Amino acid sequence: MTDGTANSLAARLVAAEERAFVGREAELERFAAMLRQEADSPAVLYVHGIGGVGKTTLLQRLATKAREAGRAVVRIEGRRVDPSPRGFEQAASGALSDAKSVLLVDSFEYCQGLEGWLREQFLPGLPETVPVVVAGRQPPSSQWICDIAWSDALAVLEMCPLDEEHAQALLTRHGIPSALRKKIMAFAGGHPLALRIAASLMSADGDTQADWEPTPHIISALLADLVGSLPTQQHRTALETAAHALTLNRNLLAAVMGEASAGPMFDWLCGLPFTELGPQGVSVHDLVAQILDRDMRWRDPEGYLLMHHRAGRYLLDRTRATREAESIQAVRELTYLKRHGPMQAYFESTQQEGDVWEERLHADDHDIVVKMIAQVEDEESVRIGRYWLERQPEAFWLYRDTRTGAPKGFMAWLRLTRREESDLMDPVVAAAWEHAESHGPLRTGQHLRIGRFFVGESSYGGISSVEHLMQLHVVKDWLRAVGMAWTFITTAHADLWRNLMHFNSHRQVSKTVLDSGRVWTTFGYDWRTESLGSWFDRTWSLLPPAEPESVGHGREPALEKGAFAEAIRAALRDLHRSELLQENPLVTTLLMSDRAHHTGTPAQQLRHVLLETVESLRRDARQAKAYQALRATYTVQHRTQEAAAALLGIPFSTYRRHLAQGIDRVVELLWQREVTLSGESSSLSQEAARNAE
């Protein structure tokens, strides 16, 4: 691209921005004064307002003004920055080193916990010639507003919906006829996002009828219409995938809809009025994302499950392959998918991060840990804590307040390779060892992990940002550790965590009563009983979990292996005929008993199991041809084998060989699961019998 072409494109983009931007004179003038470095101008402009009110659009306009003034622009997106002092400083490094730069921070609500640190430590360290604009949904804290040191340096502006004059101007610039403007404004008020989406919908449909009437006075109805007006199914899939993920990059989109479509669809997503493009990819405005996700979930439940599965598998692979320094962010994006599933309650309240950060325990912090244990536990727990601090100090992680550095909690995540006699002084660890040795002893090169203490100073036994960071750390090791045989999580608050533990395949293995009467419940899981992929498919599922009692009934598999295989073949042939699936012998197996408490008919559940299993072959390069044959044959209704072979462009005999290979692999995977469940049933029955004795 020549310089002339680049300059021409830049001019076109600025012109388009100017046409789309209306109002906000107070914010623009305040920022202009900051650029001119007028004596009474603030050092920091803090703008806040509801979602979709135009904060991001304003920052885009401010960035253009700054560049026109010869300033370098450093922009931070709160949704995607690592919410820690180090992560924020890395993202803002350009502003720290360039006295002629401008720092713009968007979506600050996603790292609101950094506010105190930002005010007291980061901002005072910036060159005084660097203007700063912070935009978020929440206003600054009263501590900031009332701090006399900031009285002249901070300006706070609340962004409100557009007034009638500016709302009219916005619609005019989108080419909306005057006869329709009042109708749209009556629906959307002065909410800029709603106005832009309504205008986009009108322009796309060519709707110029003066009698246009929107449904209820909420933006969700309009967005539902917008979803229905997308050009193709590919556009719908791309947008729904972006709405489902924390951020969407090309690779994630390709994992869901294929390489050929990913590039054009990603470029299309970047140009939508309700998406934002950042370093990690594209994100959809929260309000739009919620509506899109809800719409797809009820409209196309099977497609929704498949999209969720493919996105999860891609993020799982990325989490396992990424560098250690980037692993927590990868786990964060993977865990974000949990907000859509039955364990939503454990994750939806921890969207704000940044108020605490994690570090390894230092030698001079041991007394802090002991004091925290003493505050929430008994003397025996204090003694046990002191023992593990001496025995394995590297297993302790401390969580500190971002602003003050004060300790807010700690975690003891023990790694053990052999049973030491001295370890048995901790009855909780002793019980975990006893279970492991009786149900699946460690082999050479293997280890087990025990989460012995999870203590949050102000929320012990609750769900907070401290517990959320602990979860991310534990899940990271679940997914990345090599040679891990067992993991155990122990808690004195079993009722709070039981559902999440069970959904993550960690079953209750022991209850330990300390001298004080305090009861510690331990949940454990043997990672050698199934592949990580099978575990992931179940624990990241969107379907409700089975109750513990429903998993296994102390019985052998309902079918012999030969009959089981024949039933699988029949179910694949009848995949789209619910009346036949309902009668398939597989509905009586342990495989389906494991899903007894899931929603949907037995036919729907069986279809879901088969589709998930077929999809699991997609990530195995050795099964690529088998996967393609299975998908071409069974996922589309009423397709003949001849048509499937023609679609794949291969000889019929080659196609039949690949199909047979794929069917055999599906049978093998599901039979392994059936046998595993039978073993779990037997173990549970034996343990129940021992407890009864």
Secondary structure, 3 states (H helix, E strand, C coil): CCHHHHHHHHHHHHHHHHHHCCCCHHHHHHHHHHHHCCCCCCCEEEEECCCCCCHHHHHHHHHHHHHHCCCEEEEEECCCCCCCHHHHHHHCHHHHHCCCEEEEEECHHHHHHHHHHHHHHHHHHCCCCCCEEEEECCCCCHHHHHCHHHCCCEEEEECCCCCHHHHHHHHHHCCCCHHHHHHHHHHHCCCHHHHHHHHHHHHHHCCCCCCCCCCCCCHHHHHHHHHHCCCCHHHHHHHHHHHHCCCECHHHHHHHHCHHHHHHHHHHHHCCCCEEEECCEEEECHHHHHHHHHHHHHHCHHHHHHHHHHHHHHHHHHHHHCCHHHHHHHHHHHHHHHHHCCCHHHCHHHCCCCCEEEEECCHHHHHHHHHHHHHHCCHHHHHHHHHHHHHCHHHEEEEEECCCCCEEEEEEEEEECCCCHHHHHCHHHHHHHHHHHHHCCCCCCCEEEEEEEEEECCCCCCCCHHHHHHHHHHHHHHHHCCCEEEEEEEECCHHHHHHHHHHCCCEEEEEEECCCCCEEEEEEEECCCCCHHHHHHHHCCCCCCCCHHHCCCCCCCCCCHHHHHHHHHHHHHCCCCHHHHCCCHHHHCHHHHCCCCCCCCHHHHHHHHHHHHHHHHHHCHHHHHHHHHHHHHHCCCCCCHHHHHHHHCCCHHHHHHHHHHHHHHHHHHHHHHHHHHHHHHHHHHHHHHHHHC
